[in-house]
Amino acid sequence: MDRRRTAPRTVTPADRRPPHLDPGGWTARESRRDGSLAADLSNGPVIVLIPVFNDWESLALLLPRLDDALASRGLDAEVLIVDDGSTVEPSDDLIPWRSETLRRVDVLRLRRNLGHQRAITVGLAYIEDCLPARAVVVMDGDGEDNPADVPRLLDELNRTGANRVVFAERTRRSESTAFRIFYALYRLMHLLLTGQKVRVGNFSAIPRRRLVSLVVVTELWNHYAAGVIRSRQPHTSIPTSRGTRLCGRSSMNFVSLVTHGLSAISVYSDIVGVRLLVLSAVLAMATTFGIVTTTVIRVATDWAIPGWATSAVGLLLILLGQAVMAAFAFSFMILGSRHGSPFLPRRDYAYFVGSVHTIQDPATQPNRAPTPKPPPSSVGQNPGERKPREAPPMPYTYVGTELDLFAAATRWKSYVRSRVAPYLGRNVLEVGAGHGGTTRVLCDGRADRWTCLEPDPALADRIRAAITEGELPDCCRMKIGTVADLDATDRFDTILYMDVLEHIADDADEMKQAADRLAPRGHLIVLSPAHQWLFTPFDRAIGHYRRYTRETLRAAAPPGLRIVRLDYLDSVGMLASLGNRLVLKSAMPNPAQIAVWDRFFVPFSRWIDPILAHSLGKSVLGIWTR
């Protein structure tokens, strides 16, 4: 085989036209509408999808073996490498030979590291959207998925009429004894919680007609194999033996492996919630029976040992309380899994695609490495990135939908009021007042002047109506605009940013402008959602640029201001948000979830936050003075 060196090159914009728009090219949309078996078998190449994070040395050893495995059967394929935000660049000699079997090798670079499962999801959605393929083979790049099994997967795919996803079911593993023991325990836990046995991994072959279905399976974002099975895609498997790693050490550590296992279980969150709810109910009934039995023995018999009944009943009451709280939590989990706007791979994958780089492209084959259409301008940057977006046209319209959703969270608003009330002066500026929900809670009429500053005319009209109808105190005044629109001589005793600063692209400049309008000994108060790792599609949908920590909020404040307090609030709510992030993956809260959080979690947080010295919470409150 001739293995001549080929230089990598970057695809030009003219090369990036999607194939279904290429005159004379493969008509992908027509094939999808056709849906015939012939269309699936004859149109497009086989594409091997390989996610990689820094493991370029193993990949360089894997590709020649894949080439040889395909050549031995007279097959050919194209390779799409998904670079999952690697911090190490691939070397120029990644493919130092000309291959007639691997007809094309492209690297799809992601904007950030997403993790193995999500990198696979983005790659599948990209192929379905931009590349013609009669089948896709998903495999790891470290050699543990044996390239010799790729032809076997494709043979089984053809045998099933290109209508089933074919998985490689491992009959022998090559890991250490300790890993096998922990893996057996994980499989047992997975079976008990979900009712499903763990039999397969990522190594698989997907026919085109199944690929079209998979890219709208939201569970794929959590775990590829579990998403296929949970979505009831037709699938089968062939027995294989796990290979050995080609070189280096895996970047997967114990935490990564546990997270990977929990991601698979999270696909069945509603089933897990129901099973745990039933278990909690059984525990509650058992403890209730124990309390009744203990009380009867203590009152009606002389069997009791002095003091034992009180201790037993106290312990059982604690267990009963925990069982009831667990039942509420699991009910909340079940409700949450049925609502929200989850990540849809086919719709949302383009947010994470950075560029496409061609490593090998034989001169006899037309250039084809399209880039997906850019995402909507409302999501024009990564969460947390501080590059300002283009100024919106006037009049400004707020894109968020959460104002009415959180209007009924009265206990949370009362908690916030208790923290900021001591710092409210006589002349208050509330930036981003929305429809006046926060104003109703904080403004009790004691201020001489309360200026509601809101750039959205529709929301401003609602505040004016509330002032006119007496729902807000007479001290309230409405002004349309931003801080930059205020008179340069205006000074305020208190300036409030209540869940507002995260909506502003250049937060540091905004806080500087606010500080310039702060009276001597006045207070600047900022309340914002905490922790970037809790950033969800819900944040993105309502226009959040970022979430904050104490450190990042402190960094955004201008010099010349002194910190009065910098606290986290709602520690219990943070644990609930973390559970949603890891298990439910619910992107949008619903009124029932807000009600449960406000009624049960917030009061508990008000009690426990001071005990924890306000070191945990899903919101961060910063107060500065001049």
Disulfide bonds with the S-S distance in Angstrom:
none
